[in-house]
Amino acid sequence: MTRVHGKLFSDDRTGVLVVKPSAPFFGVSRDERVYPVTEGSIDIALDPTPAGVHYLIGYKQDGDIRRTDFTLRWRVPSIPSYDVTPGVDNSKKTAQQTAPKASVYERVQLKRVASELTDTLDDNSQLSTDLVEANLRIKQLQDELRGYKKTSELVLAQRDQTIAQLSEFSEPVTNTVYLEKPVPPAALQSRVYRLEGEIKRLLELNAQYYKSVVQLHQLQLDKARTNPEEPQLGATNTPQSRLLRKLLGK
């Protein structure tokens, strides 16, 4: 049951309040019920209306037996108390009264979640601070990198300038000397090559000749030693003899 109360009439009238459900529901019939109105106020108990059902409300003075004109429609929520005073907002009260109370486990879980949320917010704040510091450090490193790049470009430019100056100073002096060397005609050059070859061949023949002469006279000397009666080498005065004596050291 829900306690329905409040001041319906500001003129403090007295009469009866006729209440009839729009449709019968469990525990309540379709019949009208009459409740007293004292000095414009009521304080009665009604069953909460289910979905799709409401109460038809009408007012009559005491002793009025005519048909009731129902001018209001009420939906009574399932709460301990409901104020029907015109202008009163029952929504917050209804929400507070209909909200189930949290159990001990739910309160513990809620406290734990609140603690975790606080820790998460603290971590988020710390991460935000770290992010700001990291961004500042990145900016500082970028500035330093730009400075290093400018310094490197300046050093490279100075190096190239120094290399260019050294190249100018160390360039060797080249003296050009022109030599006039006559070139014989092809026929003459061919003849010279042929004569040089012939001279070389004659020199080889001459060397072979003198070698044969030496061998011949060596044989003669060997024969003279074995046969003393043969004339000595010194007895002849031919060019070959003189050459042999010169070669033999006599």
Secondary structure as GFF3:
##gff-version 3
##sequence-region A 1 250
A	DSSP	beta_strand	2	7	.	.	.	ID=ss1
A	DSSP	beta_strand	15	21	.	.	.	ID=ss2
A	DSSP	beta_strand	33	37	.	.	.	ID=ss3
A	DSSP	beta_strand	41	46	.	.	.	ID=ss4
A	DSSP	beta_strand	55	60	.	.	.	ID=ss5
A	DSSP	beta_strand	72	74	.	.	.	ID=ss6
A	DSSP	beta_strand	81	83	.	.	.	ID=ss7
A	DSSP	alpha_helix	91	98	.	.	.	ID=ss8
A	DSSP	alpha_helix	104	169	.	.	.	ID=ss9
A	DSSP	alpha_helix	186	226	.	.	.	ID=ss10
A	DSSP	three_ten_helix	233	235	.	.	.	ID=ss11
A	DSSP	alpha_helix	239	248	.	.	.	ID=ss12
###
